[in-house]
Amino acid sequence: MTKMLQRPSWADRTRELAVLLTGWPSVTGTPEEARFAFQLQTLLQSWPAVRSEDVWLTPARPGHAAWNLYVLVRGQSPRTVLLAGHYDTVSTEDYGDWQVLAHDAEALTDKIRSALPLRNLSSSEQLATQDLTTEDYLFGRGLLDMKGGLAAGLAVLERYAALPLDDRPGHLLLVATPDEEGRSSGARAVAHDLPGVARERDLRLVAGINLDATADVGTGEEGRSVYLGTVGKLLVSALVVGRPSHAAYPFDGVSATLLAATLVAKVEGAPEFADGEPGDQASPPVCLELKDSRTHYDVTTPARVWCAFNVLTQSRTPTQVLSQFRRIAHEAAEAALGVLHDRARAAGHPSALRLSTERARVLTFGELRAQSAQRAGEAAVEKIIGEHPSGADPLEVSRDITSALVTLAALEGPAIVLGFGSLYYPPTQLGVAVADRRLYQAASRHAQELSVETGEPIQLRRYFAGISDMSFLGQPADPLETQTLCEHTPHPGLVDPVPPDALDFPVVNIGPWGRDYHQRLERIFMPYSFATVPELLWRVTHSVLTGTPL
């Protein structure tokens, strides 16, 4: 078992804060989420060491009715470290009869401890039962993802605020954000807020620490990690346009279904399309959506098929990913048309001659948009886009706009239109700048020291495996990639360019670990999460704020 740190006792205060925050429901998109920042503001303004004027709220990005909360503790120099965590959670519907206890960590843990032995246990329930033989785990919706991490950040900030001013080498700024489980509307707003905040309050952001959690079904080896970056995410869309035919005459047309199936088969899980170095790659692309255009049954082959691929990146840019998919789409279309030709020839069908010379067009959404405007005028294109508000389902909006422009442009199949179906999450990684190296060295040194002190190794890992708010912290503007995203994303509401004056600073992730987040058995491992994590945050923060020479 992990040794509990003796100095100072973080565990009780961090646990107290985590249980308190978990008790405030904040499911994404609910009135409770919109209320949470005000509750937290009231709490922080009651702390004697925190000045009321240094706690303030700003709105999330337009379209999401919740607030970012900022709290600043001033120090001797403008050097500032940002601690960042989200407070929204997924829903509690999966708890069933336990739903009323989902936000009461103590009562829920007791209920699960008494209820599980009476059930026919699934594998996840067996592991939870085993965990409950110790006192190391606490259950609750959002306790792991991620109010435990937010509590660790608040505990560090509270203790920092209690120091005499002369003992604070720089400023500590914490921001709690909504909507990480949706579209990161809170963190995206932070990117827009920070330049003004830094100017108005004389801050110089030198590092950021995200507080997100890791899931680990083992002994904690994966969970006890400092992540030096995060994967990025693109949703690459492909509207496949065929040439419909009666089902009795399949070779008279070109099957959009076959074209799409060949594209999906070529992309799905293919390791050669995974971004990163061998042995340390992001997960390969997978198809998240596959739908044809028909609204009712008939015996005509579908005219169009829509695909959307989840693409995780470590270093590839949107421009590079789009270029890669253009090549893949050409290869898939050529292969599918080759299959149609060979089968038509084997059947002795006269269409074999035509199919031998058939070629599919592969174009981007930007090229389709230009073609539509040339044929029908820019006003007609703007009207179609304006009739489709960004809404709750970005892929549905992107599909409808792309399909409408295919009709407007009179684009004939076979063709494949590629684009970006939703918001872009950029990858992050530490570089070679002085600030990056200082943050790396602080994280590395203190992780090693705490590994010795606790007897449990803390690993440094290159990339946080899931998308997170890290993507929007400390990211400088990239005009060329912004242009690519704007040009090839169907709805402008699905593009949120980094502001030109965005602050550039390195970011790592230090947070709790536990099991089953987003599931009804979500639980946090307390010895590491409530003791080691705040101590590691404390040490790394102090090292970075003192600006120790490299």
C-alpha positions in Angstrom: 0.0 0.0 0.0 1.2 3.5 -0.8 2.8 5.3 2.2 0.8 8.4 3.2 3.0 11.5 3.2 3.6 12.9 6.7 4.3 16.5 5.8 2.0 18.3 5.7 -1.2 16.2 5.9 -2.8 17.0 2.6 -5.0 14.0 2.7 -7.7 15.2 5.1 -8.2 18.6 3.5 -8.0 17.4 -0.1 -10.6 14.7 0.7 -12.8 17.2 2.5 -12.8 19.5 -0.6 -13.3 16.6 -3.0 -16.3 15.3 -1.1 -17.7 18.8 -0.9 -17.3 19.5 -4.6 -18.8 16.1 -5.5 -21.8 17.0 -3.4 -22.6 19.9 -5.8 -24.1 18.3 -8.9 -22.7 19.7 -12.2 -23.8 17.5 -15.1 -22.8 19.0 -18.4 -25.5 21.2 -19.8 -27.7 21.3 -16.7 -28.7 24.3 -14.5 -26.5 22.8 -11.7 -23.5 23.1 -13.9 -24.3 26.7 -14.6 -24.7 27.2 -10.8 -21.5 25.5 -9.8 -19.0 28.3 -10.4 -21.1 30.6 -8.2 -21.0 28.1 -5.4 -17.3 27.7 -5.7 -16.9 31.5 -5.7 -18.8 31.8 -2.5 -16.6 29.1 -0.9 -13.3 30.7 -2.0 -14.4 34.2 -0.9 -15.0 32.8 2.6 -11.3 31.7 2.9 -9.5 34.3 5.1 -6.3 34.2 3.1 -8.0 34.8 -0.3 -9.0 38.3 -1.3 -12.6 38.6 -2.6 -11.4 40.8 -5.5 -9.1 38.0 -6.6 -12.0 35.6 -7.3 -14.0 36.3 -10.4 -16.2 34.7 -13.1 -16.1 34.9 -16.8 -18.6 33.2 -19.3 -17.8 30.1 -21.3 -17.7 30.4 -25.1 -21.0 31.4 -26.6 -23.6 28.7 -26.7 -22.8 27.2 -23.3 -24.5 28.8 -20.3 -21.9 28.2 -17.7 -19.0 30.1 -16.2 -15.2 29.9 -15.6 -14.1 30.7 -12.1 -10.6 32.3 -11.6 -8.9 32.7 -8.3 -5.5 34.4 -8.0 -3.0 34.3 -5.1 -0.3 36.9 -5.6 3.4 36.5 -4.9 6.6 38.5 -5.2 7.1 38.3 -9.0 4.9 38.4 -12.1 5.9 34.7 -12.8 2.6 32.8 -12.7 1.7 29.1 -12.7 -1.8 28.2 -13.9 -3.7 25.3 -12.3 -6.7 24.2 -14.4 -9.5 21.7 -13.9 -13.0 21.2 -15.1 -16.0 20.8 -12.8 -18.6 19.3 -15.1 -19.5 15.6 -15.0 -21.3 13.1 -17.1 -24.9 12.2 -16.1 -25.9 10.0 -13.2 -28.6 7.9 -15.1 -26.4 4.8 -15.1 -26.6 4.6 -11.3 -30.1 3.2 -11.4 -31.4 2.7 -7.9 -28.3 4.3 -6.5 -28.8 7.6 -8.5 -30.0 9.5 -5.4 -26.6 8.8 -3.8 -24.5 9.5 -6.8 -23.2 12.8 -5.4 -22.9 11.7 -1.8 -19.5 10.0 -1.8 -19.6 8.6 1.7 -23.1 7.3 1.6 -22.6 5.8 -1.9 -19.4 4.1 -0.9 -21.2 2.5 2.1 -24.2 1.5 -0.1 -22.0 -0.2 -2.7 -20.0 -2.0 0.0 -23.2 -3.5 1.3 -24.9 -4.1 -2.0 -22.3 -5.7 -4.3 -21.8 -8.9 -2.4 -25.6 -9.7 -2.9 -25.3 -9.6 -6.7 -24.1 -11.8 -9.5 -21.0 -9.8 -10.2 -19.6 -8.7 -13.5 -15.8 -8.4 -13.9 -15.9 -4.7 -13.0 -18.0 -5.3 -9.9 -15.6 -8.1 -8.8 -12.7 -5.6 -9.0 -14.8 -3.0 -7.1 -15.5 -5.6 -4.4 -11.9 -6.4 -4.1 -11.1 -2.6 -3.8 -13.6 -2.3 -1.1 -11.7 -4.7 1.1 -9.4 -1.8 1.7 -10.2 1.8 2.8 -8.3 3.2 -0.2 -11.2 4.0 -2.6 -14.1 6.4 -2.5 -17.0 6.3 -4.9 -19.0 9.1 -6.5 -20.0 10.7 -9.8 -17.3 13.1 -10.8 -15.1 12.4 -7.8 -12.4 11.0 -10.1 -13.3 12.9 -13.3 -12.5 15.3 -12.0 -13.4 16.9 -8.7 -10.6 15.0 -7.0 -8.0 16.8 -9.2 -9.7 20.1 -8.7 -9.7 19.6 -4.9 -6.0 18.9 -5.0 -5.4 22.2 -6.9 -7.6 24.1 -4.4 -5.8 22.6 -1.4 -2.5 23.7 -2.9 -3.9 27.2 -3.6 -5.3 27.5 -0.1 -2.0 26.6 1.5 -0.1 28.9 -0.8 -2.4 31.8 0.1 -1.8 31.2 3.8 2.0 31.8 3.4 3.4 35.2 4.2 3.8 37.3 1.0 7.6 37.1 1.3 7.4 33.3 1.0 5.4 33.3 -2.2 7.9 33.6 -5.1 5.3 34.3 -7.8 1.6 34.2 -8.5 -0.7 31.1 -8.5 -3.8 31.3 -10.7 -6.4 28.5 -10.6 -9.2 28.3 -13.1 -12.2 25.9 -12.9 -14.0 25.3 -16.1 -17.3 23.8 -17.4 -18.1 21.7 -20.5 -15.0 19.5 -20.7 -17.3 16.6 -21.3 -18.9 18.4 -24.2 -17.0 20.9 -26.4 -14.5 22.4 -23.9 -16.4 25.7 -24.0 -14.8 26.7 -20.7 -11.2 25.9 -21.6 -11.6 27.5 -25.0 -12.8 30.7 -23.3 -9.7 30.6 -21.1 -7.5 30.9 -24.2 -9.4 34.0 -25.1 -9.5 35.4 -21.5 -5.9 34.9 -20.5 -4.2 37.6 -22.6 -6.4 40.3 -21.1 -6.2 38.8 -17.6 -2.4 38.8 -17.8 -2.3 42.5 -19.0 -4.8 43.7 -16.4 -3.2 41.9 -13.4 0.4 42.0 -14.4 0.9 38.2 -14.8 3.5 36.4 -16.8 2.3 32.9 -17.4 5.3 30.5 -17.3 3.6 27.1 -16.9 0.3 25.4 -16.7 -0.7 22.2 -14.8 -3.9 20.5 -15.8 -5.5 18.3 -13.1 -7.2 15.6 -15.1 -7.5 12.0 -13.9 -6.3 8.7 -15.2 -8.1 5.4 -15.2 -6.1 2.3 -14.1 -7.5 -1.2 -13.6 -4.1 -2.4 -12.3 -2.0 -1.5 -9.3 -1.7 2.2 -10.2 1.4 2.1 -12.4 -0.4 3.8 -15.2 -2.3 6.2 -12.9 0.8 7.5 -11.1 1.9 9.5 -14.0 2.9 13.0 -15.0 1.8 13.6 -18.6 4.1 15.9 -20.6 1.6 16.5 -23.3 -1.8 15.3 -24.7 -3.1 13.8 -27.9 -5.0 16.0 -30.3 -8.2 15.1 -32.0 -9.8 15.6 -35.4 -13.1 14.3 -36.7 -12.5 13.7 -40.4 -15.7 13.5 -42.4 -16.2 11.9 -45.7 -19.4 12.2 -47.7 -19.3 9.5 -50.4 -21.4 10.2 -53.5 -22.4 7.3 -55.7 -24.5 6.9 -58.7 -27.7 5.1 -57.7 -29.1 2.2 -59.6 -32.0 -0.3 -59.2 -31.0 -3.2 -57.0 -31.6 -5.5 -59.9 -29.0 -3.7 -62.1 -26.1 -3.1 -59.7 -23.6 -2.5 -62.4 -25.6 0.3 -64.0 -24.5 2.7 -61.3 -21.6 3.1 -58.8 -22.3 1.9 -55.2 -21.7 4.6 -52.6 -22.0 1.8 -50.1 -19.1 -0.1 -51.6 -17.0 3.0 -51.8 -17.7 3.9 -48.2 -17.1 0.3 -47.0 -13.8 0.2 -48.7 -12.7 3.5 -47.2 -13.8 2.4 -43.7 -12.0 -0.9 -44.1 -8.8 0.9 -45.2 -8.8 3.3 -42.3 -10.4 1.4 -39.3 -7.7 0.6 -36.8 -4.9 0.7 -39.3 -1.6 1.0 -37.4 0.1 2.7 -40.4 -2.2 5.7 -39.9 -1.4 6.1 -36.1 0.5 9.2 -35.4 3.7 9.1 -33.3 6.9 7.2 -32.8 6.8 3.3 -33.0 6.0 2.0 -29.5 4.6 5.4 -28.4 1.8 6.1 -30.9 -1.6 7.5 -30.6 -4.5 5.1 -31.2 -5.2 4.6 -34.9 -8.3 6.1 -36.5 -11.7 4.6 -36.0 -15.1 5.2 -37.7 -17.5 6.9 -35.3 -20.4 7.3 -37.7 -21.6 5.5 -40.9 -25.0 6.5 -42.3 -26.6 6.4 -45.7 -28.8 9.2 -47.1 -32.1 7.3 -47.3 -35.1 8.2 -45.2 -37.3 5.3 -46.3 -37.1 1.8 -47.8 -36.8 1.4 -51.6 -34.9 -0.8 -53.9 -32.6 1.9 -55.2 -29.0 1.8 -54.0 -28.2 4.7 -51.6 -27.1 7.9 -53.4 -24.8 9.0 -50.5 -23.1 7.5 -47.5 -21.6 9.6 -44.7 -18.6 8.6 -42.6 -16.8 10.2 -39.8 -13.4 9.1 -38.4 -11.9 9.8 -35.0 -8.3 10.7 -35.6 -5.9 11.2 -32.7 -2.7 13.1 -33.3 0.6 13.7 -31.6 2.4 15.9 -34.1 0.4 15.9 -37.4 -1.4 19.1 -38.2 -4.9 19.3 -39.7 -3.4 20.1 -43.1 -1.3 17.0 -42.9 -4.2 14.8 -41.8 -6.4 16.1 -44.6 -3.7 15.4 -47.2 -3.3 11.9 -45.8 -7.0 11.3 -46.0 -7.1 12.6 -49.6 -4.6 10.0 -50.5 -6.4 7.2 -48.6 -9.7 8.2 -50.3 -8.2 8.0 -53.7 -6.8 4.6 -53.0 -10.1 3.4 -51.5 -12.1 4.7 -54.5 -9.7 3.1 -57.0 -9.9 -0.2 -55.2 -13.7 -0.2 -54.9 -14.1 0.7 -58.6 -11.7 -2.1 -59.5 -13.9 -4.5 -57.6 -17.0 -3.3 -59.4 -15.2 -3.6 -62.8 -13.9 -7.1 -62.1 -17.4 -8.3 -61.0 -19.2 -6.7 -63.9 -16.7 -8.4 -66.3 -17.1 -11.8 -64.6 -20.9 -11.4 -64.9 -20.5 -10.5 -68.6 -22.2 -7.2 -68.0 -21.8 -4.5 -70.6 -21.0 -1.9 -67.9 -17.6 -3.5 -67.4 -16.2 -1.4 -70.3 -17.4 1.8 -68.7 -16.3 0.8 -65.3 -12.8 0.1 -66.6 -12.3 3.9 -67.1 -14.4 5.2 -64.2 -12.6 7.5 -61.8 -13.8 9.0 -58.6 -13.3 12.6 -57.7 -11.9 13.3 -54.2 -12.3 16.9 -53.1 -12.3 18.8 -49.8 -15.2 20.7 -48.3 -13.5 24.0 -49.2 -13.4 22.9 -52.9 -17.0 21.8 -52.8 -18.0 25.1 -51.2 -16.2 27.1 -54.0 -17.8 24.9 -56.6 -21.3 25.6 -55.1 -20.7 29.3 -54.9 -19.5 29.4 -58.6 -22.6 27.6 -59.7 -25.3 29.2 -57.5 -23.7 32.2 -55.9 -22.2 32.9 -52.5 -25.6 34.0 -51.1 -27.1 30.6 -51.8 -24.2 28.9 -49.9 -24.5 31.2 -47.0 -28.2 30.6 -46.8 -27.7 26.9 -46.5 -25.1 27.2 -43.8 -27.3 29.8 -42.0 -30.2 27.3 -42.0 -28.2 24.9 -39.9 -27.3 26.1 -36.4 -24.3 24.4 -34.9 -26.6 22.6 -32.4 -25.8 19.7 -30.1 -24.7 17.2 -32.8 -21.8 18.6 -34.8 -21.6 15.6 -37.2 -25.3 15.9 -38.1 -24.9 19.6 -38.9 -21.7 18.9 -40.9 -23.4 16.1 -42.8 -26.5 18.1 -43.7 -24.5 21.1 -44.9 -22.1 19.0 -47.0 -25.0 17.1 -48.5 -26.9 20.3 -49.3 -23.9 21.7 -51.0 -23.3 18.6 -53.1 -26.9 19.1 -54.4 -26.3 22.8 -54.9 -23.0 22.2 -56.8 -24.7 19.4 -58.9 -21.7 17.2 -58.0 -22.1 13.8 -59.7 -20.7 10.6 -58.3 -18.6 8.8 -57.9 -17.0 11.3 -55.5 -15.8 11.7 -52.0 -15.9 15.0 -50.1 -13.5 15.3 -47.1 -13.8 17.8 -44.3 -13.6 18.3 -40.5 -16.9 17.4 -38.8 -16.3 19.0 -35.4 -14.0 21.1 -33.2 -10.3 20.5 -33.4 -8.4 19.6 -30.3 -4.7 20.4 -30.8 -2.0 18.1 -29.4 0.4 19.5 -26.9 4.0 18.6 -26.0 6.9 20.1 -24.2 9.5 21.7 -26.4 13.0 23.0 -26.0 12.3 26.5 -24.8 13.6 27.5 -21.4 10.1 27.5 -19.8 9.5 24.0 -21.2 12.8 22.6 -20.0 12.3 24.2 -16.5 8.8 22.6 -16.2 10.1 19.2 -17.4 13.0 19.3 -14.9 10.8 20.3 -12.0 8.2 17.5 -12.8 11.0 14.9 -13.3 12.9 15.8 -10.2 10.0 15.9 -7.8 8.3 12.8 -9.3 11.5 10.9 -8.6 11.8 12.3 -5.1 8.2 11.4 -4.2 8.7 7.9 -5.7 11.4 7.3 -3.2 9.4 8.8 -0.3 6.2 6.9 -1.0 7.7 3.7 -2.3 5.5 3.9 -5.4 7.1 4.9 -8.7 5.6 8.0 -10.5 6.2 7.8 -14.2 6.7 10.5 -16.8 4.7 9.8 -19.9 4.8 11.7 -23.1 1.1 11.9 -23.9 -2.2 11.9 -22.0 -4.2 9.3 -24.0 -7.6 11.0 -24.0 -8.6 14.4 -25.3 -8.6 17.0 -22.6 -8.7 20.7 -21.9 -4.9 20.7 -22.1 -5.4 21.2 -25.8 -6.5 24.8 -25.2 -4.0 25.9 -22.6 -0.9 27.7 -23.6 -1.4 27.2 -27.3 0.0 29.9 -29.6 -2.0 30.9 -32.7 -1.1 29.1 -36.0 -2.6 31.2 -38.9 -2.0 28.5 -41.5 -3.8 25.8 -39.6 -6.5 28.1 -38.6 -7.1 28.8 -42.3 -7.2 25.1 -43.1 -9.8 24.5 -40.4 -11.9 27.5 -41.4 -11.9 26.5 -45.0 -12.7 22.8 -44.6 -15.1 22.8 -41.6 -18.8 23.0 -42.8 -20.1 25.2 -40.0 -18.2 28.2 -38.7 -19.6 27.5 -35.3 -17.4 24.4 -35.2 -14.2 26.4 -35.5 -12.8 28.4 -32.6 -9.4 29.8 -33.7 -6.9 30.5 -31.0 -6.8 34.3 -30.7 -3.8 36.0 -32.3 -2.5 37.2 -28.9 -2.9 33.9 -27.2 -0.4 33.2 -24.5 2.3 30.6 -25.2 3.4 28.5 -22.2 4.1 24.8 -21.5 1.5 22.6 -19.9 1.7 19.2 -18.2 -1.0 17.0 -16.5 -0.7 16.0 -12.8 -3.9 14.4 -11.5 -5.5 11.6 -9.5 -6.1 8.0 -10.6 -8.9 5.7 -10.0 -11.2 3.3 -11.8 -14.4 3.3 -14.0 -14.8 7.0 -14.6 -18.0 7.8 -16.5 -19.3 4.5 -15.0 -21.5 3.9 -11.9 -18.5 2.4 -10.1 -16.4 5.5 -10.6 -14.0 5.7 -7.7 -10.8 7.5 -6.7 -7.7 6.0 -5.2 -7.3 8.2 -2.1 -3.7 7.6 -0.9 -2.2 8.9 -4.2 -4.9 11.3 -5.2 -5.4 13.1 -1.9 -1.8 13.1 -0.5 0.8 12.5 -3.3 -0.9 14.6 -6.0 -1.2 17.8 -3.9 2.4 17.4 -2.6 3.7 16.9 -6.2 1.7 20.0 -7.3 3.1 22.0 -4.4 6.7 21.1 -5.2 6.5 21.5 -8.9 4.7 24.9 -8.6 7.4 26.2 -6.2 10.2 25.1 -8.4 8.8 26.8 -11.5 7.8 30.0 -9.6 11.3 30.4 -8.2 12.7 30.3 -11.7 15.7 28.2 -10.6 18.4 28.5 -13.3 18.8 25.5 -15.6 
